[in-house]
Amino acid sequence: MTLPSTAGTPEQEKAFTDKYKTAFEGKDTATLESFLYTQGADPSILGFYKMMQSAEAGEKISNIQLVNLTPEDVKKAATPMDSPTGGKVCLTLNPTKKLVIKIEKKDANGSSSSTSENFIAEKDGKLVIPVPGPCKS
């Protein structure tokens, strides 16, 4: 299995990360959900993805970037995952990049940072986050 080396043009990638960051920091959950590729997705996993997206929405993103997949990422993306409802699920599209988001929080109690990663695929010229669904044999 070979994967394309790019997920789109640098302009498409910048537009994607800019739009995602604006929606995330503005707590625009409808726009955040529009990034999810839901065709064939497992409904319970889709609910989890939406919850994870909105959980930290409104926080300040210190760094957001689309990075190339490592050989380990490619292997992980192709491997069936355990579904929370039982059975196995697979990504519904082959990813071409990985979205890496770093959030740093500072308050009276100190500071903390968290990093999240999502696989990114291209569908009909649009960059999307594929939500896992039942594996197709």
Secondary structure, DSSP 8 states (H G I E B T S, - for coil): ----S-SS-HHHHHHHHHHHHHHHHTT-HHHHHHTEE-TT--HHHHHHHHHHHHHSTTS-EEEEEEEE--HHHHHHHHS-EE-TTSSEEE-SS---EEEEEEEEEEETTEEEEEEEEEEEEEETTEEEEE--EE---
